[in-house]
């Protein structure tokens, strides 16, 4: 069966998006295609049809491939926690933690399970397109690697290296990768892609030729900076640090950037609304007093992020906003922070403890060992929506008598304060459907364009695929995947 792997010269060079674009391009050509990432490290995850979780980048890639989400698409998921450890998720289910002491050995032991997933995917399609993690040039992490060359060599998958010209130094990063990696690893690389080019591509012809000459690899093309990518969800929180380029907005929605923020693509549909400005508030900055709505996002470590929120003084900003009559929405971990207390008697997030929340909802939360993972549909504010639950904890109290939503016909979710201005929910993805988003915006005096976010993303994937067909030699990439030129 055919396979192709994209690795990068570093993080955020565009591997995830390029894999998504290639998946859609292959699907548009009539091929059965599936995405794969051996090991991912992200607190952004999606619930799969087989009852597990995978990185949201692989969920986007599966959408691009027009395929149902499955845990085999991302067999190892590391979710960073508060104490320099990561929750280890294997085949979609929690399997303990990895820390500095057992990181390399723990990864190495997972290679057979990664290869098992890989073989199952290969048996189900014409081609599997693989995304690496970080960079193979991180030679300090090569021992026990299952994310880049460790996997590529074990599975005998050809590699194409992606470099980001927008950050500068793309010639050195591509050629330098060849210089520092093991020669047997370098032999797995069959070419390169230059990504995120701004301006006239003819100005880079000499540089492109120089990379081919110095590396010995062929080039598969130069991908320009594509506007359609802004409509796609991102898995990497680094994008939150970039200013939003948009027309002036009428209403301000503010979201504090918690260190362990998770599933922040919940907010992506708001970015497409011209009547609002979504402001991601970085550490060291106050939440603006003029905010009309404050969203407290999901968190992989609620207790640690609650402490961070207080250390930043954001609790004072949120409580003052509420006293002025402003609305507050808490999603998942943010919902837990809105309550009176958060208890961790089993030490799920660290040492057993109990902390005080913001007290804006009359509820309490106890973290539990069981992790709720399920796709849901429901009604909220009189509007239908779909989403998913992904949390460890049970929340109860008087305000749950006013649930935010009714799920799957009969199950209550979340809570609403007595004054109606504080809302908590465990549902991720609830703002993608236009009716519910429009009702939320109406409550802060904003209008919605009524766009279906899912349709917006799907159209952007087609635009991405069309651009890659124009700027990359996809025929040659598919031929390489099928063994040509190896």
N, C-alpha and C positions, 0 to 999 in steps of 0.2 A: 504494500500500500504506500501511497505517496505522503511525504511530509516535508515541511519547510519550517525553519526556525529563524525568527528575527531576534538578534541580540543587539545591545546598544553600547555606545561608548560611555554611557553614564545613565543616571536616572533622569526621567522627564525629557528624553530625546524624542519621544513620540512613538515608542514601540507599540503601546496598547492601541493607539488610534490607527496605526498602519496595519496592524493585524486585523482590526475590525474592518478597515477598508478593503483589505485583500479577501477577507471572508465574504463580504458583500459582492465584490467583483467576481469571485469564483462562483458564488451562488447565482449571480446574474448570467453567468456563462452556462448555467445548467448543471454545474457540479454539485455533488453532495459534499459539504465542507463542515468541519467542526473545529472550534478553537481549543487550545490547550495551554496551560501554564503550569509547569511542574510544581513550583513553589512560589507563593505570593506572600508578601508582607503588607497588610493593609487592614485598617479598621472599617473599611467600606465593604460590605458583603451583601449578597443576595440569597434568597431562599430558593432552593431547587425543587423540581417536581418530585424528586426521590427523597425529600425530607431532610436535606442537609443545607450547607451554605458554601458558597464560593465567592471569590473576589468579584466586585461589581464590574471590573474591567472585563472579566470573562463573561459576565452576564450580558454586557453590551456586545461583545464579540459573538455570543450565541444569537443574539437578536439580529446582528448583521448577517449571520450564517443562516438565518431563518430556522433555527434549531431550538428545541426545548432545553432548558437549563438542566445540567446533570453534574453531580459531584465529581465525576471523572474529568471534567474540564479543568479542575483546579484541585488536585488530590491533596496538596499540602498548603494550608493557609495559616500564616502566623499573624496573630492580632496583638500588637504591642499593648502592654498593660502598664500599671503605675510604677512598678518596682524593678525596672530593667529586665523584665521577663516578658515573654510573649505567650499568649494562649495558643496552644497547638491544636489545630483542627485538621483531622485526617479523614479523607473521604466524607467530608461534610459534618463530622461529629467531633466534639471536644474530646481531646485525649491528653489532658494535662497541660504542662507548661514547659517551655524551653528557656533557659537562662544562659549567661556567659559560660558557666561551668560545663554545661552539657550540650551546647549549641551545635558544635561540629559533629560530635558523635551521634547526637539525636538526628541530625539531617541525614547523615550517611546511612543510618539504619532504615530510613524511609525510602531509599532508592527502589527496592523491590516493589513497594506499593505504588510508587510513581510509575514505574514501568508497566505494572499491571493495568493501571488506568489508561496509559498510552496505547497498549495493545488492544484494549477493549474499544477505545475510540476508533482506532484504525480499522477495526473489523466492521465498523458501522458506516463508513463513508468513503468517498473517493480520495479525499485529501484532508490532512490535519495541519493547521497552521499554528505554530508554537510561538509563544512569547517568552523571552528570557526575563531575568530580573536583575536590576542594577547593571553591572558590566562585567564581562570576562576579564577586563583589565584589573579588577580588584583581586590580584593574585594572592593577597593575604587570606582570602576566603576560598581559595581553590580547593584546599583539602576538605573532603567530605561534601563538595558541591553537588547539588542536585538541580540547581536552577539554571545553569548556563552550560558550560562545557562538560561538566560531569554528566549531565543528562544527554547532551548532544552526542557524546562519544558512546555512552552506554546504549543509546537507541539508534545510533548511526544515522543521525538526521543532519542534512546540510544546513549551514548557517549563513545568513546574510547580516552584515553588521550595519547598524544605523547610526549616523552621526548628525548632530544638531548644529547647523551652521549659524543659527540665530544667536547662540550663546558665544560664538567666536571660537577660533582655534580648531575648526573641524578637520583640517588637514593633519595637524599634530595628533588629534585624538584618534583618528582612524589609523594613521600610519603607526602612531605610538602604541596602539593596542597590539598590533602585530609584533612590535619590538619587545613587549614585556611578557607576552603569554608564552606558554610552552609550545614548541614547534608542532607537537602532535595536536594541540588544541587549534593552533593557527591553520593546520591543514583541513580542519572542518569548515573554515570560512571560505566561501566561494565568491564573495562579492560584497558590495556595499551600496547603501542608499544615503544620499544627502537629504536631510529633511529640514523644513521650516525656512526655505530660502525666500528672502524679500528682495524685490527689484528685478532687474533684467538678468535672466539666467546666463546670457552670453558672457557676462562679466566674470563668470566663474569657470569658463571653459578650461582655462589654463590650470586652475586649481584642481579641477576634476581629473584632468589628464595627469597631473602630478601625483594625485592619490593612487591612480592606477599604476603608474610607473614605480612609485616607492613601495607600494604594498604588494604588488603582483596580483591584486584582485581586480576583477572587472567591475565597472559601475553599472548599476541597474536603473539609474536615473536620479534626477533632482526634483524633490517635491516642494512646491512653493508653500508659502504661508497661506493656509486655507481658511476662509471666513466661516465655512460650514462647521468647523471643529468647535466653535464657540457654542454651538447648539447641542453638543454631545456632553454627557456627564463625564467628569474626570474622577479618577480614583486617587490621585495624588494630591494631598492637602497643600502642596506648594502653590497650586493655582489660586488658592484663597488669598495669598499674599499680594496678588497682582491687582492693581486698580481696575475697576470696571469702566470700560469706555462706552458710554451710553448717553442718550439725550437726557436733558434735565427731567427729573421725575417730580411728581406731585406729593407722593406719600413715601415716608421712610420706614423701611423694615430693617431692624438691626439684629445681628446675630454675633454673640461673642465667640471668638475663636479659641475654644478650649484645647488644651494640649493633646488630649486624646479624643478629639472630635471624631465621630463615626457617622457614616452614611449621610454625609453632608450634601449629597446630590438630592436629598429631600427638598432642598431649596431651589434647585435648578429651574423648576417651572416659574418661579417668581422672577428670575433673571430675564425671562422673555416678555414680561409685562411692562409696557411703556409707561403705565401710570404709577409705577412704584420704583423706588431705588432700593436695592438690596445692599446693605453695607455690612461687610464682614469686619468685625472690630478686633484688631490685633491686640495682644498684650501690651500694656503700657498706655493704652488709650481708653478714655471713658466712653461709655455707651451714650450717644448723643441725647440730650434732653428733648430734642424735637422729634424723636422716634415716635411713630404711630403704633408700631407693633414690635415687640421684642420676642425673638424666637430663641429658646434655649435648646440646642441641638442634642442629638444622641451622643453618647460617650461610652468608650470601652471601659473606663474606670470611673464610675460615678462619684465615689467618695473622694478620690484624689482630685478630680476636676471640680468638685464642690469646694474643696479647700483652696484650689487655685482661683476659682471665681471670687471667693472672699478676699484672697490676698490681693487681687487686682482692684478691689473696691467695686466690682460689678454688682455685688449684692445690694450695695447702697443705691446704685443707679437703677436697678430693677425695681426695688421697693419704692423709690421716689417716683419712677415712671408709673407704677401702679397707683400711688396716692394721687397723682395728677389725672387719673382716669384712663391711663393707657392700657392696652391689651397685652397679654403675655401668653405665648404658646410654648409648651414644653413637649418635646418629642422623645419618647423612650427614656434615656438617661436624664434628659431635660425634664420630663414628667416627674421622675423620681426626685429631682432637686427641688421641685415646686412644693413638695410636701413638708410635713413637720419634721420627720426623722427618716434616716436611711440606716438600717441595721445590717451588719455583715457578720452574723454569729459564727459562720463556718469558715471565715477567712477566705472568701472567694476572690477578693481583690487584694488581699494582703493579710495583715494581722486582724483578728476579729475585733470589731469596733462598732460603735454607733455614733452617727453625727447628726447635727441639726441641719435641716433644709431651710429653704426660704420661707416656709410657712404660709405661702399664698394659697395653698389647697389644704383642706382638712383631711389629709391622708397620711399614711405611713407606709414605708417600703421595707421589706425584708428580702435581702439577696439570698437566692437559693442555688443549689447545685444543678437543678434542672434548667435547661436552656430551651425556651419556647422558640420554635422555628416553624413557621407556617405562613403560607400565602392566605390572604383573607379578602373578602369583599364585604361591603357594609353600607350603611346609611348614616350620614352625619349632616346636621343642618338641613335636613330634607333632601340631600343630594346623595346619589350613589357614587361609590369610589371603590378602587381596588388598591391593595397594598400588601404589606407583609409584617409579621412580628419576628423580632430577633432580640430576645432579652433574657437575662437571668434575674428574676425577682418577682415578688408578688406585692401588689399595692392595694391597700384597703383603707376604708374610712368613710365618714359621712358624705363627703363630696362625690364619692363614686355612685351615690344614689341619683346623681345627675350625670350619667355617662356622656362622653363625647360622641360615641358611635355605638350602633348595634351591628355586630359582626355575624356573618353567616346565618342571618335570620333570627338569632335568639341570644347571642352572647354579648354582654355589655363590655365596653372598652373605655378606659379613661375616666376623667372627671372634669366637671366644670364648677367653678366657684359660685357662691350664692349670688354674687353681683353679675355673673356672666362674663367677666372680663379676663378670667384666668382659665386656660384650657390645657389639659394634659392628656396625652394619648400614647399608647405603645405602638401605634401604626406608623410604619415608614411608608413613603411613597404616596401619601394621601393627597398631595397637591397636584398630582399629574393630571387628574381628570378636571375638566374646565368648570363644571357646575359647583363643586365644593370649593375650588380655589376662588371662584367669583363671589361666593357667599362670604368667605373669609375676608376678601378684599373689600366687599361692600360694607362690612362692619367697621372698617377703618376709613371709610369714605373714598375708596378707590374703585375704579372700574377695571374689569378684566376684558382682554381681547377675545376670550373664549376659545383660545387655541387648545387642541388636544396635544399634550406634551409628547405622548407616545408617537403620534403621527408626525410631530415636528422632528423628533429624533430619527424616525425611520426615513423621512425625506432627507435629512442631513447625511445619513449613511449612504443613500443613493448618490448624493452629490459628492461625497468623499470617494466612493468607488469610481465614479465617472472621472474625477480628477486624477486618481491613480492610473486609470486606463490611459489617460492622456500623457502623464509625465513619467511613468515607469514602464519598463519592458516586462509586462506581466506574462507574455508568452514565454519569455526566457525564465522567469521565476517559476512558472508552473512546470516547465520542462526540467528545471533543476530539482524541483520537488519529486518528479517522477524518475530521477536518476540520471538525466542527461548531463554530460559534462563533468561527472564526478570521477 
